[in-house]
Amino acid sequence: MDNHYSIYICGVGGQGIIKTSTIIGEAAMNQGLDVVMSEIHGMSQRGGSVSTELKIGGYNSSIIPNKGADMLLAFEPIETIRGLDKVNSETKIVYNTHPIVPSSADKPYPSVDNITKTLKENFKHVLPINGTELAVEAGSVLALNMVLLGAVTADDKFPLTKESVIEAMKNNLKPKFHEMNLKAIESGYNSIKG
Amino acid sequence: MNLKELVTGAAGEKQFLLGNEAAVRGVIEAGVSIAATYPGTPSSEIGNVLSVLAKEANIYFEFSTNEKVAMEVAATAAASGLRSFTFMKHVGMNVAADSFMTTAYSGVNGGMVILSADDPSLFSSQNEQDTRNYARLANVPILEPSNCQEVKDMVKYAFDLSEQFNLPVIVRTTTRVSHMRGVVEFGDVRDNSSNNDNHWKRGHFKKDPSKYVPVPAFAGDMHVRLWDKIHKLEEVTNKSEYNKEIDFSADKKYGLIASSSAYNYAHDVVKFNELDINILKLGFSYPFPQELVGEFLADLDEVFIVEEVDPIIERDVLATLGAKKLNVNVHGKLDGTFPLYHEFNSDIVSDGLNKVLNFKEDESVAYSTSLEKLQEDIPNRAPVLCAGCPHRAMYYGINKAIDELGLKLDDVVFASDIGCYTLGINPPYNCADYLLSMGSSVGDGCGFSVSTDQKVASFIGDSTFFHSGISPLINAVHNKHNFVLTVLDNRITAMTGGQPNPGIPVDGMGDEAPEVSIRKLAAACGCDYVRVINPFNLEQVVKTYKEAFERDDTAVIVSKAPCTLIKGLTKKPPVKFIESNCNNCDKCVSELACPAISKINGKITIDKSQCDGCNVCIQVCKYGALEAGR
């Protein structure tokens, strides 16, 4: 099962989730790996929860089975909780700690500290990062997806090189943002590695 | 990837493409000259990409007013000897069906392909209907790709097939195929160079009424010819490379037949669990390849049928077993092995197989009670109308007008329609009580107005009004129906990602086009009361609705303001909150429900990154606690 790797990416519409996933997919293709990805468009995008699924290595289906993800990458704290069906005891759980309170909320937003504490009680690899803050430091809150992209590449089991991910980023995003995005990728990478 | 690669990419090149982008490459490789659609998720991106690439790809492309028109544009192009492509979401086939059924009789001349995208699990649809029924209803061939490479290859192949058999061909995708991304290797591009001053090739229509005019004298023969073609096509499907066996077992006890995305799940479950099951993948599924399936079934004891939406292959398999006098146990939707509704995934498929094979181990994991509680307690994040959306302002205003007229919510029936504004179903607006289909709000208004003593308010978007709202409006006027029709004219087809429509002066290829006036159309239909209002002016909204509800004819209100997602609009500065004036009445939060306004730690907070400066909240606040930004 070498080079098998599944990432479930989730967050809120508008956070750059589809773009991030496409960059990883393109990098995988450029490294000669089999890759399939699933994304949702349409009604689900009006400020609702958004998720993509990426599977590298010999899969036909682009949907990750329950407990089948090697990584859960969440752009928002409560979306991490919503993505837990895909998680097993070995899954790396990387998430941005900055909340986006839903305007359609039917219940109060839980405390992020409690989310982290509860996740750590139940899972081995819980890696919270303040991605929004790192993105602002890199130049813009819009670079959040690049911070989290950097964080993915820091996982030892992730089958792609940071270089090929950066190459795919450059192929997909405007040159005037490359410098900021590189900074964001590095800071996301270091926040996990460091 | 740069989208232009879809036109310029050479054979052998590989790209990481969305299924819908792969369909466009298939269309380009096939040398299509005419393409038409009405946008509908999950097929919408095909049109978005074609509208950008049409000129470079020598394709005439239009966003037609509805799917039936798109079908007719494609059918006549094919009759004129050109290759033509039309595509739509599954329910679009219902709109197009009347003309589609006849294209099967008359046939084509140039190749004609219809891509219909099904939406199992209804990610953005009103039903889960299965396009494969249309192939059987009309008697035309259908291909079912299961990944992006197959989407590209099958679209291209469908054109050859269409020309060979003189029939339109359907390519059926599902959401998970249209919105899958995967590696696609490009093939050769067939020349479709223009032969005239336009950027696309012109054909010539060779008259032949016995082929193209289905009057009773001719149509009977057409039906005979159609069956003749279908019988010949059975020989093709029985040998098609798209219907192939994938063997995971030397033992011939268990078999599995699957198509489309359901095949992907079945494949992965069998492969990664090392199950002794051989799979027959049906990519070219109608006419049903009965000989091939019969051979596959012959040695089996048990067969699983894994297909999404209706049990169509399953019924054909049961018929095959009868015809071939075979005795094989069939496990599919009909015996409860797999669900009859909603999309599948690997877990559903493995659970179904497990009912017979018992291979799964108990994988349940107990989490801490605090995690279980957290999972139960996380707030919903449902789709909402955007900050600055003109629909919110209109819904707020109509609720206020109803209140000021002394009516209760139950005194007014809201007939809604298909678009972003269907989100008006949610509280606090509660403005969607009944919905059938595209354009139905107007006909529903007619029906409710004669069936009840309640007031009736119908809502329809600009694009949906052009799609199928006009003929029911004529009905309303002529039959003296009494309701208030609101056309929510947000200057775009918003829900599907922002396509143009006849109300704006741009066509599907980005060229200037005549703008069709909704106000004039309503007047021309015979409506005496037609008002165009600015939804962001609450006083005007409330006054107009109060006036319209007092009338006894069909009143039309055009609520006109651009969708906040239209690119290039100048945004106004965000609203300012003056805390000292706030009376904590919470009206801005509870009655307007704008995603840019929330109450955090007891204090109203404006999310500046979301606020669009529409300033409706300022008009809602009685205490001057909200102020226009500068």
Contacts between the chains, C-beta under 8 A, distances in Angstrom:
chain1	res1	chain2	res2	distance
A	12	B	381	6.7
A	13	B	383	7.9
A	21	B	181	7.8
A	22	B	16	6.9
A	22	B	181	6.6
A	25	B	16	5.0
A	25	B	181	5.6
A	26	B	1	7.0
A	26	B	16	4.5
A	29	B	14	6.5
A	29	B	15	7.9
A	29	B	16	4.8
A	29	B	183	5.0
A	34	B	183	7.2
A	35	B	16	7.2
A	35	B	182	7.0
A	35	B	183	6.5
A	36	B	147	7.1
A	36	B	180	6.2
A	36	B	181	7.0
A	36	B	182	4.8
A	37	B	180	6.8
A	37	B	181	4.1
A	37	B	182	7.2
A	38	B	176	6.1
A	38	B	179	6.5
A	38	B	180	5.6
A	38	B	181	7.7
A	39	B	18	7.7
A	39	B	179	5.3
A	39	B	181	6.9
A	40	B	123	5.9
A	40	B	175	7.7
A	40	B	179	6.4
A	41	B	41	5.9
A	41	B	42	6.7
A	41	B	44	7.1
A	41	B	45	7.2
A	41	B	124	7.7
A	41	B	179	5.9
A	41	B	497	7.3
A	42	B	41	3.5
A	42	B	42	6.8
A	42	B	44	7.4
A	42	B	123	6.0
A	42	B	124	3.4
A	42	B	495	7.1
A	42	B	496	7.1
A	43	B	41	7.2
A	43	B	123	6.6
A	43	B	124	3.7
A	43	B	383	5.8
A	43	B	495	6.9
A	44	B	123	5.9
A	44	B	124	6.8
A	44	B	383	6.4
A	45	B	383	7.1
A	46	B	383	3.8
A	46	B	384	6.0
A	46	B	385	7.1
A	46	B	386	6.5
A	46	B	420	6.8
A	46	B	423	6.8
A	47	B	381	7.5
A	47	B	383	6.0
A	47	B	384	4.8
A	47	B	386	6.9
A	47	B	595	5.7
A	48	B	381	5.6
A	48	B	382	5.9
A	48	B	383	4.0
A	48	B	384	7.7
A	49	B	381	4.7
A	59	B	264	8.0
A	59	B	268	5.7
A	60	B	146	7.2
A	60	B	147	6.8
A	60	B	263	7.2
A	60	B	264	4.0
A	60	B	265	8.0
A	60	B	267	4.5
A	60	B	268	5.5
A	61	B	261	7.4
A	61	B	264	3.8
A	61	B	265	5.0
A	61	B	267	7.3
A	61	B	268	4.8
A	61	B	345	7.4
A	61	B	346	5.8
A	62	B	176	6.8
A	62	B	180	4.9
A	62	B	181	7.6
A	62	B	182	7.4
A	62	B	264	7.3
A	63	B	176	6.9
A	63	B	265	7.2
A	63	B	345	4.8
A	63	B	346	6.5
A	65	B	345	7.0
A	65	B	346	4.2
A	65	B	347	5.3
A	65	B	350	7.6
A	66	B	347	5.1
A	67	B	363	6.5
A	67	B	365	7.7
A	68	B	346	7.7
A	78	B	378	4.6
A	78	B	379	6.8
A	78	B	381	7.6
A	79	B	381	7.6
A	81	B	374	5.9
A	81	B	375	5.8
A	81	B	378	5.1
A	82	B	378	6.6
A	84	B	371	7.9
A	84	B	375	6.9
A	88	B	365	7.8
A	89	B	365	7.4
A	101	B	379	7.9
A	101	B	598	5.9
A	101	B	600	7.1
A	102	B	379	5.5
A	102	B	380	6.6
A	102	B	381	4.1
A	102	B	382	7.6
A	103	B	384	5.7
A	103	B	593	6.6
A	103	B	594	7.1
A	103	B	595	3.6
A	103	B	596	7.9
A	103	B	597	7.9
A	103	B	598	6.4
A	104	B	380	5.9
A	104	B	381	6.6
A	104	B	382	4.5
A	104	B	384	5.1
A	104	B	426	7.1
A	104	B	593	7.9
A	104	B	595	7.9
A	105	B	379	3.7
A	105	B	380	6.6
A	105	B	381	7.7
A	106	B	379	5.8
A	106	B	380	5.0
A	107	B	377	5.9
A	107	B	378	7.2
A	107	B	379	4.4
A	107	B	380	7.6
A	108	B	379	7.1
A	109	B	379	6.1
A	110	B	374	6.2
A	110	B	377	6.1
A	110	B	378	6.6
A	114	B	374	7.3
A	115	B	374	6.7
A	118	B	368	6.9
A	118	B	370	4.9
A	118	B	371	5.0
A	118	B	374	5.3
A	119	B	371	7.5
A	121	B	368	5.2
A	121	B	370	6.7
A	121	B	371	7.0
A	122	B	367	5.0
A	122	B	368	5.6
A	122	B	371	5.1
A	141	B	609	7.6
A	171	B	1	7.0
A	172	B	1	7.3
